[in-house]
């Protein structure tokens, strides 16, 4: 008869490598994005960036997106084409094709395709009429926006409008500069890394081997992110997105509330990337990112850096350092360093790529700091299973011709510090109230949202000041 006590936790077995040799399968429902997979079909319902405009030269560019071999080009009339890579005639690759005034010609037999896949000419045929009427090459709708090339790879009858966010034009001096970062690993471990905001206090704060070059050490660190944040996470947009809310106590009775929002399945915007994030009253996004699968073991971050006087008032960012596989902040975002440099001063690239080509979730031992990551996975799983309601806010504002709001931001509040446990509760409360202030601006015209949020921040400060003063007075009399 068993006398085991279910409340007694078994001690872990030491030197147990032999018992842990077998690696379980990865979570294919979330990580696989080939055609026909649940996540792959979900991603194909959205416009996805596929390359930078600067990569389109006088010859075609071969690309691979979500397991599909494609070719992208800008024809001589200025139209962008994203076509299946292999010619519909005999399969020669169109990466060796000749760009024409309209469309592209295959190098093998000269079959000439328009950007929509229509066959325009087959010069080896005496009469190509029948072929022109029956052949249409695989092609996807595409366009250019601020230096990125976007393609829609989903069902033609479900093509959505491209989502315009208010942060693309607010404030008025915003300039969007395109970039990409290449990662030889699965898309999900890069995407979910953003909801793991706790890592910024460790990985991005001098997690270096002794003796590393100081310039390198500084490059992988984020000034102001060293203190462990007080974290909470919220679903947004009828579970079509989520936000983290990170609160940090600053000197001089200030609290910094930082939020980053994801829009599923693979879009996000990040707040300020410079030290002024912890000094400015309120600022919005400085970075837009799409985590785009190349295949299941490779991905590319495509995005815009937002340059304006609000998110970078000191002009620290550098447009020239943004481009193909490069970004202007935080060393370790790309694999452009030596192995030794990566070992001595690891960054996101090293931490994410080293999780295996596809991270194995079944081997993880999550803690309380991982709530956001596991919440993200659940929301994504619900989405690919068809359990997520429509994003009514998106539909409403798009129909009204209004740009969409994002909750990514940084705000600094003047609120008196309380004793440790009470202060933690206060910071949590302030974070939630800033989040609600951002959401309360949703129905307003885009040009009124920022002023509304700033007024709400003033109200939050004033209402937080009274209880803090009362508590301080109570402690003084006891």
C-alpha positions in Angstrom: 0.0 0.0 0.0 1.4 3.4 -1.0 2.1 5.9 1.8 3.4 8.6 -0.4 2.3 12.1 0.7 1.2 14.2 -2.3 2.3 17.4 -0.5 5.9 16.2 -0.4 7.9 17.4 -3.3 10.4 14.9 -4.6 14.0 16.1 -4.6 15.6 16.4 -8.1 18.0 13.7 -9.1 21.6 15.0 -9.4 23.8 14.2 -12.4 20.7 13.1 -14.4 21.9 13.8 -17.9 21.3 10.2 -18.9 17.7 10.5 -18.0 17.1 13.6 -20.0 18.7 12.7 -23.4 15.5 12.4 -25.3 14.3 15.7 -26.7 10.5 16.0 -27.3 9.0 17.3 -30.4 8.5 21.1 -30.9 5.1 22.7 -30.7 4.2 22.5 -34.4 0.8 24.1 -34.0 2.5 27.4 -33.2 5.9 27.1 -34.7 5.3 25.7 -38.2 4.2 28.1 -40.9 4.4 26.3 -44.2 1.4 26.4 -46.5 -1.5 24.3 -45.0 -0.3 24.6 -41.4 -2.6 26.3 -38.8 -0.2 29.1 -38.1 1.0 29.4 -41.7 -2.6 29.9 -42.9 -3.3 32.4 -40.1 -0.2 34.5 -41.1 -1.3 34.5 -44.7 -4.4 36.5 -43.8 -2.2 39.6 -43.2 0.1 41.7 -45.2 3.7 40.6 -44.5 6.9 42.4 -45.3 9.1 40.3 -47.5 12.2 42.5 -48.2 13.5 46.1 -48.2 13.0 48.3 -51.2 16.7 48.9 -51.3 17.2 45.2 -52.1 15.4 45.6 -55.4 18.0 46.2 -58.1 18.1 45.6 -61.8 18.0 41.9 -61.3 15.4 39.8 -59.4 15.8 38.9 -55.7 15.2 35.3 -54.6 13.4 35.1 -51.3 11.8 32.4 -49.1 8.8 33.3 -46.9 6.8 30.8 -44.8 8.4 27.9 -46.7 7.6 29.3 -50.2 10.3 29.9 -52.7 9.5 33.3 -54.3 11.2 36.0 -56.4 10.6 39.7 -55.9 11.4 42.5 -58.4 10.5 46.0 -59.4 9.8 46.2 -63.1 10.9 49.1 -65.3 7.5 50.8 -65.0 7.9 50.8 -61.1 5.4 48.0 -60.3 6.6 45.4 -57.7 6.1 41.7 -58.4 6.2 38.8 -55.9 6.0 35.6 -57.9 6.5 31.9 -57.4 10.2 31.3 -58.1 10.0 28.5 -60.6 8.7 29.2 -64.1 5.3 27.6 -65.0 6.8 26.3 -68.3 9.7 24.0 -67.3 10.6 25.2 -63.8 13.7 27.4 -64.4 14.2 29.9 -61.5 12.9 33.4 -62.2 15.8 34.7 -60.0 17.7 34.4 -63.3 14.9 36.2 -65.2 15.1 39.5 -67.1 13.2 42.4 -65.7 11.0 44.0 -68.4 9.1 47.2 -68.8 6.1 45.3 -67.5 6.8 42.1 -65.5 9.6 39.6 -65.9 10.9 37.2 -68.6 12.2 33.7 -67.8 15.8 33.2 -69.0 15.1 29.7 -70.4 12.4 30.1 -73.0 11.4 33.8 -72.6 8.0 33.3 -71.0 7.0 36.7 -70.0 4.8 37.3 -66.9 3.1 40.4 -65.6 3.2 41.1 -61.8 -0.2 39.5 -61.4 1.1 36.3 -63.0 -0.6 36.8 -66.4 1.3 35.2 -69.3 2.1 38.1 -71.7 4.3 36.2 -74.2 5.8 32.8 -75.0 8.2 33.6 -77.9 9.1 29.9 -78.6 5.5 29.3 -79.6 4.2 30.1 -83.1 0.9 30.9 -81.6 0.8 31.5 -77.8 -2.9 32.4 -77.7 -4.0 29.2 -76.0 -1.2 29.4 -73.4 -2.0 33.1 -72.6 -5.7 32.0 -72.0 -4.9 29.0 -69.8 -1.6 29.8 -68.0 -1.4 32.1 -65.0 1.8 32.0 -63.0 1.7 32.0 -59.2 1.8 35.6 -57.9 0.9 37.6 -54.8 -0.4 41.2 -54.5 2.5 43.5 -53.4 3.3 47.1 -52.8 6.0 49.3 -51.2 5.6 51.4 -48.1 8.4 53.6 -46.6 11.2 51.3 -47.9 9.5 47.9 -47.1 8.0 45.6 -49.7 4.8 43.9 -48.5 3.0 40.9 -50.0 -0.4 39.4 -49.3 -0.1 35.6 -49.5 -3.6 34.5 -48.4 -6.9 33.7 -50.1 -7.5 36.4 -52.8 -11.1 37.0 -51.6 -10.0 37.7 -48.0 -7.3 40.4 -48.8 -7.5 43.0 -46.1 -6.6 46.7 -46.3 -3.1 47.5 -45.0 -3.4 48.6 -41.4 -2.4 52.2 -40.8 -1.4 53.0 -37.2 -1.4 56.5 -35.8 2.2 56.1 -34.6 3.3 56.2 -38.3 2.5 59.9 -38.4 2.5 61.1 -34.8 4.1 63.5 -34.1 4.2 65.2 -37.5 8.0 64.9 -37.9 8.0 61.1 -37.7 10.2 59.4 -40.3 9.9 55.7 -40.8 13.3 54.0 -41.7 13.2 50.3 -42.8 15.5 47.6 -41.4 15.8 43.9 -41.1 17.4 41.5 -38.7 18.1 37.9 -39.7 17.8 35.0 -37.2 18.6 31.3 -37.9 15.8 30.1 -35.7 12.1 29.8 -35.5 10.0 32.9 -35.7 8.1 32.3 -32.4 11.1 32.4 -30.0 12.0 35.8 -31.5 8.5 37.2 -31.3 7.7 36.0 -27.8 11.0 37.4 -26.5 9.3 40.8 -26.3 6.7 39.6 -23.7 9.7 38.4 -21.7 10.5 41.9 -20.6 12.3 40.7 -17.4 15.3 39.6 -19.5 16.2 43.3 -20.1 17.3 43.7 -16.5 19.7 40.7 -17.0 20.8 40.1 -20.6 20.9 43.8 -21.5 22.7 45.0 -18.4 26.4 44.0 -18.6 25.8 40.2 -18.7 29.4 39.9 -19.9 32.5 37.8 -19.3 35.2 39.6 -17.2 37.7 41.3 -19.4 35.4 42.1 -22.3 36.0 45.3 -24.2 34.1 48.1 -22.4 32.7 49.5 -25.7 31.2 46.1 -26.4 29.8 45.8 -22.9 28.1 49.2 -23.2 26.8 48.3 -26.6 24.8 45.3 -25.3 23.3 47.2 -22.4 20.2 49.4 -22.2 20.7 52.4 -19.9 17.8 52.7 -17.5 16.6 49.1 -17.8 18.8 47.6 -15.0 16.2 47.5 -12.3 13.8 44.5 -12.3 10.4 45.8 -13.4 7.1 45.2 -11.7 5.2 43.4 -14.5 1.7 42.7 -15.6 0.1 41.6 -18.9 -3.3 42.3 -20.5 -5.0 40.9 -23.5 -6.1 43.6 -26.0 -8.5 44.0 -29.0 -10.8 41.1 -28.2 -7.8 38.8 -27.6 -6.3 39.8 -31.0 -3.3 41.3 -29.2 -1.7 41.8 -25.8 0.4 44.3 -23.9 3.0 44.1 -21.2 3.0 46.9 -18.6 6.4 47.3 -16.9 6.6 49.7 -13.9 9.9 50.9 -12.4 10.6 53.2 -9.5 13.0 56.0 -10.4 14.8 58.5 -8.2 13.1 61.7 -7.1 9.7 60.2 -6.5 9.1 59.2 -10.1 7.6 56.1 -11.7 8.3 54.9 -15.2 5.5 53.0 -16.9 6.5 51.2 -20.2 4.2 49.3 -22.5 4.7 47.3 -25.6 1.8 45.9 -27.6 1.6 42.9 -29.9 -1.0 42.6 -32.6 -1.4 39.0 -33.6 -0.2 36.9 -35.2 3.3 38.5 -35.6 3.2 42.4 -35.4 4.4 44.6 -32.5 5.5 48.1 -31.7 8.1 49.0 -29.0 8.4 52.2 -27.0 11.4 54.5 -26.8 14.9 52.8 -27.2 16.9 55.6 -25.7 17.6 56.7 -22.1 15.0 59.6 -22.3 12.3 56.9 -22.1 12.8 57.1 -18.3 12.7 60.9 -18.3 10.0 62.1 -20.7 6.5 62.8 -19.6 5.0 60.7 -22.4 6.3 59.3 -25.7 5.1 56.7 -28.2 6.6 54.0 -30.4 10.1 54.1 -31.7 10.1 50.8 -33.5 7.6 48.7 -35.6 8.4 45.0 -36.1 7.1 42.0 -37.9 8.5 38.6 -37.1 8.3 36.9 -40.5 9.1 33.2 -40.9 11.5 32.2 -43.7 10.8 28.6 -42.9 10.5 26.7 -39.6 14.2 27.2 -38.6 14.9 30.7 -40.0 13.1 34.1 -39.7 13.6 37.7 -40.4 12.6 40.7 -38.3 11.4 43.4 -40.7 10.5 46.8 -39.4 10.5 50.6 -39.2 12.6 52.6 -36.9 10.5 55.7 -36.0 12.7 58.8 -35.9 11.1 61.9 -34.3 11.8 64.5 -31.6 9.4 62.9 -29.2 10.9 59.4 -28.9 14.5 60.6 -29.3 14.7 64.2 -28.3 18.5 64.0 -28.0 19.0 62.6 -31.5 20.8 59.5 -30.3 19.4 57.2 -33.0 21.2 56.9 -36.4 19.2 56.4 -39.6 22.4 55.4 -41.5 22.8 52.4 -39.1 19.4 50.9 -40.1 19.1 48.7 -43.2 19.5 45.2 -44.4 20.3 43.0 -41.4 21.3 46.0 -39.2 19.7 48.2 -36.6 21.0 51.3 -34.8 20.5 50.2 -31.2 21.8 47.5 -28.9 24.7 45.4 -30.1 23.7 41.7 -30.4 20.5 42.2 -32.4 22.1 40.6 -35.4 24.6 37.8 -36.0 27.4 40.1 -37.3 29.8 39.5 -34.5 32.4 36.7 -34.0 31.6 33.7 -31.9 34.0 34.9 -29.2 32.4 38.3 -29.0 29.0 36.7 -28.7 30.2 34.4 -25.9 31.8 37.3 -24.0 28.9 39.8 -24.4 25.8 37.9 -25.5 22.8 39.8 -26.8 19.3 38.8 -28.0 20.7 37.1 -31.1 22.8 34.7 -29.0 20.1 34.0 -26.4 17.4 33.3 -29.0 19.3 31.4 -31.6 20.9 29.2 -28.9 17.5 27.9 -27.8 17.7 25.4 -30.7 16.6 26.0 -34.2 13.0 25.5 -32.9 12.6 25.9 -29.1 11.2 22.9 -27.3 8.5 24.1 -25.0 8.0 20.7 -23.3 11.5 21.1 -21.7 10.9 24.4 -20.1 10.4 25.0 -16.4 8.5 28.3 -16.3 8.4 30.7 -13.4 6.2 33.7 -12.5 8.3 35.9 -14.8 7.1 33.8 -17.7 3.4 34.6 -17.4 3.5 36.9 -20.5 5.2 34.3 -22.7 2.7 31.6 -21.8 -0.2 34.0 -22.1 1.0 34.9 -25.6 1.2 31.2 -26.6 -2.4 30.6 -25.4 -3.8 33.6 -27.2 -2.0 32.5 -30.4 -3.3 29.0 -30.0 -6.8 30.2 -29.6 -6.4 32.3 -32.7 -5.3 29.5 -35.0 -8.1 27.3 -33.6 -10.6 29.9 -34.6 -11.7 30.8 -31.0 -10.7 34.5 -31.2 -13.5 37.0 -31.8 -13.1 39.7 -34.5 -11.1 42.8 -33.7 -14.1 45.2 -33.6 -11.9 48.2 -32.9 -9.9 47.6 -36.0 -13.0 47.1 -38.2 -14.7 50.2 -36.7 -11.8 52.6 -37.2 -10.8 51.3 -40.6 -14.4 51.8 -41.8 -14.3 55.3 -40.5 -11.0 56.0 -42.3 -9.2 56.6 -39.0 -5.7 55.3 -38.3 -5.5 52.6 -35.6 -4.2 53.3 -32.1 -1.3 51.4 -30.4 -0.7 51.2 -26.7 3.1 51.0 -26.9 4.5 54.0 -25.0 6.6 55.3 -22.1 5.3 57.6 -19.4 6.9 59.1 -16.3 4.7 60.1 -13.4 5.6 62.2 -10.3 4.3 60.0 -7.5 5.8 59.8 -4.0 7.5 56.6 -3.0 6.0 54.4 -0.4 7.5 51.6 1.7 8.6 48.6 -0.4 5.5 46.3 -0.4 3.1 49.2 -0.6 5.1 50.8 -3.4 5.0 47.7 -5.5 1.2 47.7 -5.3 1.2 51.4 -6.2 3.4 50.8 -9.2 1.0 48.0 -10.4 -1.9 50.3 -9.9 -0.3 53.1 -11.8 0.6 50.8 -14.7 -3.0 49.6 -15.0 -4.3 53.2 -15.0 -1.9 54.3 -17.7 -3.0 51.4 -19.8 -6.7 52.3 -19.3 -5.8 55.9 -20.2 -4.3 54.8 -23.5 -7.4 52.6 -24.2 -9.8 55.5 -23.4 -8.4 57.4 -26.4 -9.3 54.7 -28.9 -12.6 56.2 -30.2 -11.1 59.7 -30.6 -9.9 61.1 -33.8 -6.2 60.3 -34.2 -5.1 64.0 -33.8 -6.8 64.2 -30.4 -5.5 61.0 -28.8 -2.1 62.2 -27.5 -3.5 65.3 -25.8 -6.2 63.1 -24.2 -3.7 60.7 -22.8 -1.6 63.5 -21.4 -4.6 64.9 -19.6 -5.3 61.5 -18.2 -1.8 61.2 -16.9 -2.2 64.5 -15.1 -5.3 63.1 -13.4 -3.6 59.9 -12.4 -0.8 61.9 -10.8 -3.1 64.1 -8.8 -5.3 61.2 -7.6 -2.2 59.2 -6.6 -0.7 62.1 -4.7 -3.6 62.3 -2.1 -3.4 58.7 -0.8 0.4 58.9 -0.7 0.3 62.0 1.4 -2.3 60.5 3.7 -0.2 57.4 4.2 2.9 59.5 4.9 1.0 61.5 7.5 -0.3 58.4 9.2 3.2 56.9 9.4 4.5 60.1 10.9 1.9 60.0 13.8 2.6 56.3 14.7 
